[in-house]
Amino acid sequence: MDFLEIFGLALLVSPISELFKSMRRSKTLTIMVIIGLTFFIGFTIFLIKMASLQ
């Protein structure tokens, strides 16, 4: 792996691990993340279905 790949991976993994640490401490944050992921996944499925109708 070259430097840019390692740097990019660090930029992606670090915030996600910190989010999980914060989610362990906060029930509200955990609920917000679950609801946000649900809406995001639902919207993505909706867009895929709309695109398949074209």
N, CA, C and O atoms as a MOPAC input file, in Angstrom:
PM7 MOZYME 1SCF
protein

 N      0.83800 1    -1.17900 1     0.00000 1
 C      0.00000 1     0.00000 1     0.00000 1
 C      0.88600 1     1.24700 1     0.00000 1
 O      1.87600 1     1.32300 1     0.72700 1
 N      0.52200 1     2.18300 1    -0.80000 1
 C      1.28600 1     3.41400 1    -0.78000 1
 C      0.67000 1     4.39100 1     0.22900 1
 O     -0.34700 1     4.10200 1     0.86100 1
 N      1.29800 1     5.52100 1     0.35600 1
 C      0.91700 1     6.48800 1     1.38400 1
 C     -0.51500 1     6.97500 1     1.21600 1
 O     -1.23800 1     7.10000 1     2.20500 1
 N     -0.94100 1     7.25200 1    -0.01300 1
 C     -2.29200 1     7.77700 1    -0.23600 1
 C     -3.36800 1     6.76800 1     0.15200 1
 O     -4.40500 1     7.16000 1     0.68800 1
 N     -3.15200 1     5.48900 1    -0.10300 1
 C     -4.12500 1     4.47800 1     0.28500 1
 C     -4.23900 1     4.37500 1     1.79900 1
 O     -5.34200 1     4.27500 1     2.33600 1
 N     -3.10800 1     4.40000 1     2.48700 1
 C     -3.11500 1     4.33200 1     3.94900 1
 C     -3.77700 1     5.57900 1     4.52900 1
 O     -4.55700 1     5.48100 1     5.47600 1
 N     -3.47500 1     6.74000 1     3.97400 1
 C     -4.06000 1     7.98900 1     4.43900 1
 C     -5.57100 1     7.99700 1     4.22300 1
 O     -6.32100 1     8.40800 1     5.10800 1
 N     -6.01500 1     7.55300 1     3.06700 1
 C     -7.44800 1     7.49100 1     2.77100 1
 C     -8.16900 1     6.52200 1     3.68600 1
 O     -9.27000 1     6.81000 1     4.15400 1
 N     -7.56400 1     5.38100 1     3.94400 1
 C     -8.15600 1     4.39600 1     4.84400 1
 C     -8.25300 1     4.94800 1     6.26000 1
 O     -9.25200 1     4.72700 1     6.94500 1
 N     -7.22900 1     5.66100 1     6.70200 1
 C     -7.23700 1     6.26300 1     8.04100 1
 C     -8.33200 1     7.32200 1     8.15100 1
 O     -8.97800 1     7.44000 1     9.19300 1
 N     -8.54300 1     8.08600 1     7.09200 1
 C     -9.59600 1     9.10000 1     7.11300 1
 C    -10.98200 1     8.47800 1     7.18100 1
 O    -11.90600 1     9.08600 1     7.71900 1
 N    -11.13500 1     7.29200 1     6.65100 1
 C    -12.43100 1     6.62500 1     6.65200 1
 C    -12.67200 1     5.87400 1     7.95000 1
 O    -13.77300 1     5.93500 1     8.49700 1
 N    -11.68000 1     5.17300 1     8.45100 1
 C    -11.85200 1     4.29400 1     9.61000 1
 C    -11.91300 1     5.06900 1    10.91900 1
 O    -12.69800 1     4.72100 1    11.80200 1
 N    -11.11400 1     6.09600 1    11.06000 1
 C    -11.03700 1     6.82700 1    12.32000 1
 C    -12.36800 1     7.45100 1    12.72800 1
 O    -12.78500 1     7.25600 1    13.86900 1
 N    -13.06000 1     8.19100 1    11.86000 1
 C    -14.34400 1     8.76200 1    12.28100 1
 C    -15.39600 1     7.69800 1    12.59800 1
 O    -16.21700 1     7.88600 1    13.49600 1
 N    -15.37600 1     6.59300 1    11.87300 1
 C    -16.35500 1     5.53900 1    12.12600 1
 C    -16.11500 1     4.89900 1    13.47800 1
 O    -17.06800 1     4.62300 1    14.20700 1
 N    -14.86500 1     4.65900 1    13.82700 1
 C    -14.58600 1     4.06000 1    15.13100 1
 C    -14.94100 1     5.02400 1    16.25700 1
 O    -15.43300 1     4.59500 1    17.30100 1
 N    -14.70100 1     6.31200 1    16.06600 1
 C    -15.07200 1     7.30000 1    17.08100 1
 C    -16.58800 1     7.39900 1    17.21600 1
 O    -17.10200 1     7.59900 1    18.31700 1
 N    -17.30500 1     7.26000 1    16.10400 1
 C    -18.77000 1     7.27000 1    16.15900 1
 C    -19.27400 1     6.10300 1    16.98700 1
 O    -20.17600 1     6.28100 1    17.80700 1
 N    -18.72100 1     4.92100 1    16.79800 1
 C    -19.15700 1     3.76400 1    17.57300 1
 C    -18.83400 1     3.92200 1    19.05300 1
 O    -19.61000 1     3.48700 1    19.90400 1
 N    -17.70000 1     4.54000 1    19.36800 1
 C    -17.36900 1     4.80100 1    20.77700 1
 C    -18.39200 1     5.74800 1    21.39300 1
 O    -18.82800 1     5.54800 1    22.52600 1
 N    -18.77100 1     6.77600 1    20.64500 1
 C    -19.76000 1     7.72800 1    21.15100 1
 C    -21.14100 1     7.08800 1    21.24900 1
 O    -21.91400 1     7.40100 1    22.15500 1
 N    -21.44500 1     6.19600 1    20.31700 1
 C    -22.75600 1     5.54300 1    20.34000 1
 C    -22.89200 1     4.62300 1    21.54500 1
 O    -23.99800 1     4.43800 1    22.05300 1
 N    -21.79600 1     4.04600 1    22.01000 1
 C    -21.84600 1     3.20100 1    23.20200 1
 C    -22.23600 1     4.00200 1    24.43700 1
 O    -22.84700 1     3.46800 1    25.36200 1
 N    -21.87800 1     5.29200 1    24.45100 1
 C    -22.16300 1     6.13700 1    25.61200 1
 C    -23.52200 1     6.82500 1    25.52800 1
 O    -24.08200 1     7.18100 1    26.56400 1
 N    -24.06800 1     7.02300 1    24.33600 1
 C    -25.26900 1     7.83100 1    24.17100 1
 C    -26.38300 1     7.03900 1    23.47700 1
 O    -26.23300 1     6.60600 1    22.33500 1
 N    -27.48700 1     6.86000 1    24.17800 1
 C    -28.64400 1     6.17800 1    23.58000 1
 C    -29.26700 1     7.03600 1    22.48800 1
 O    -29.70500 1     6.52000 1    21.46000 1
 N    -29.30600 1     8.34200 1    22.71300 1
 C    -29.90900 1     9.24700 1    21.74000 1
 C    -29.14700 1     9.20900 1    20.42000 1
 O    -29.75600 1     9.15000 1    19.35200 1
 N    -27.83900 1     9.24400 1    20.48700 1
 C    -27.03300 1     9.18900 1    19.27200 1
 C    -27.24100 1     7.86100 1    18.54500 1
 O    -27.31200 1     7.82500 1    17.31700 1
 N    -27.33800 1     6.77900 1    19.30300 1
 C    -27.56300 1     5.47000 1    18.70000 1
 C    -28.89100 1     5.44700 1    17.95100 1
 O    -28.96500 1     4.94300 1    16.83000 1
 N    -29.93300 1     5.98900 1    18.56400 1
 C    -31.24900 1     6.03200 1    17.91300 1
 C    -31.20200 1     6.91400 1    16.67400 1
 O    -31.76700 1     6.55700 1    15.64000 1
 N    -30.53400 1     8.06400 1    16.76600 1
 C    -30.43200 1     8.95800 1    15.61500 1
 C    -29.69400 1     8.30900 1    14.45300 1
 O    -30.08600 1     8.47600 1    13.29800 1
 N    -28.63500 1     7.57500 1    14.74800 1
 C    -27.86500 1     6.90800 1    13.69100 1
 C    -28.70300 1     5.80700 1    13.04400 1
 O    -28.69200 1     5.65800 1    11.82200 1
 N    -29.42300 1     5.04000 1    13.85000 1
 C    -30.26500 1     3.96200 1    13.30500 1
 C    -31.36600 1     4.53700 1    12.42900 1
 O    -31.62300 1     4.01700 1    11.34300 1
 N    -32.02500 1     5.60500 1    12.88300 1
 C    -33.08200 1     6.23100 1    12.08100 1
 C    -32.50700 1     6.82100 1    10.80000 1
 O    -33.10300 1     6.68700 1     9.73100 1
 N    -31.35200 1     7.47200 1    10.90200 1
 C    -30.72100 1     8.04800 1     9.71300 1
 C    -30.34400 1     6.99400 1     8.69000 1
 O    -30.55800 1     7.18500 1     7.49300 1
 N    -29.78300 1     5.88100 1     9.15100 1
 C    -29.43600 1     4.79200 1     8.22800 1
 C    -30.67900 1     4.18900 1     7.59500 1
 O    -30.67000 1     3.83200 1     6.41700 1
 N    -31.75600 1     4.07300 1     8.37900 1
 C    -33.00300 1     3.53700 1     7.84200 1
 C    -33.54400 1     4.43300 1     6.73700 1
 O    -33.93000 1     3.95100 1     5.67200 1
 N    -33.57200 1     5.74700 1     6.99200 1
 C    -34.04300 1     6.68200 1     5.95800 1
 C    -33.13200 1     6.65900 1     4.73000 1
 O    -33.61900 1     6.69200 1     3.60000 1
 N    -31.81900 1     6.60300 1     4.94000 1
 C    -30.87900 1     6.59100 1     3.82500 1
 C    -31.05100 1     5.33900 1     2.96800 1
 O    -31.07500 1     5.42000 1     1.74000 1
 N    -31.16900 1     4.19100 1     3.61400 1
 C    -31.35100 1     2.93400 1     2.88200 1
 C    -32.69300 1     2.92600 1     2.17000 1
 O    -32.78700 1     2.49700 1     1.02000 1
 N    -33.73800 1     3.40100 1     2.85400 1
 C    -35.05600 1     3.46900 1     2.22800 1
 C    -35.06600 1     4.38800 1     1.02200 1
 O    -35.65700 1     4.05400 1    -0.00500 1
 N    -34.41800 1     5.54500 1     1.13300 1
 C    -34.35800 1     6.47800 1     0.01300 1
 C    -33.56600 1     5.89200 1    -1.15100 1
 O    -33.92800 1     6.08400 1    -2.31100 1
 N    -32.49400 1     5.18300 1    -0.84300 1
 C    -31.70500 1     4.53000 1    -1.89000 1
 C    -32.53000 1     3.47400 1    -2.62100 1
 O    -32.49500 1     3.39500 1    -3.84900 1
 N    -33.26100 1     2.67500 1    -1.87600 1
 C    -34.12200 1     1.65800 1    -2.50300 1
 C    -35.19200 1     2.33100 1    -3.34700 1
 O    -35.49100 1     1.86800 1    -4.44800 1
 N    -35.77600 1     3.42600 1    -2.84500 1
 C    -36.76700 1     4.16800 1    -3.59800 1
 C    -36.18200 1     4.67800 1    -4.92400 1
 O    -36.81600 1     4.55200 1    -5.97100 1
 N    -34.99000 1     5.24400 1    -4.87600 1
 C    -34.36100 1     5.76000 1    -6.10300 1
 C    -34.06700 1     4.63500 1    -7.09800 1
 O    -34.23000 1     4.81000 1    -8.30500 1
 N    -33.63800 1     3.49200 1    -6.59200 1
 C    -33.35600 1     2.36000 1    -7.48400 1
 C    -34.63700 1     1.89300 1    -8.14700 1
 O    -34.64400 1     1.59800 1    -9.34200 1
 N    -35.73600 1     1.82100 1    -7.37600 1
 C    -37.01100 1     1.38500 1    -7.95600 1
 C    -37.51800 1     2.39900 1    -8.98900 1
 O    -38.03700 1     2.01200 1   -10.03600 1
 N    -37.36900 1     3.69000 1    -8.69600 1
 C    -37.79900 1     4.72200 1    -9.64200 1
 C    -36.96300 1     4.66600 1   -10.92400 1
 O    -37.48400 1     4.86100 1   -12.02200 1
 N    -35.68300 1     4.40200 1   -10.77600 1
 C    -34.82300 1     4.33900 1   -11.95000 1
 C    -35.14000 1     3.10600 1   -12.79400 1
 O    -34.98300 1     3.12800 1   -14.01500 1
 N    -35.58700 1     2.03400 1   -12.14500 1
 C    -35.90200 1     0.81400 1   -12.90700 1
 C    -37.20800 1     0.97500 1   -13.67900 1
 O    -37.45000 1     0.23300 1   -14.63100 1
 N    -38.05100 1     1.92300 1   -13.29100 1
 C    -39.29600 1     2.13300 1   -14.01200 1
 C    -39.09200 1     2.90300 1   -15.31400 1
 O    -39.97700 1     2.90600 1   -16.17000 1
 N    -37.96200 1     3.54300 1   -15.47600 1
 C    -37.69400 1     4.34000 1   -16.67300 1
 C    -37.35600 1     3.47100 1   -17.85800 1
 O    -37.10300 1     3.98500 1   -18.94800 1

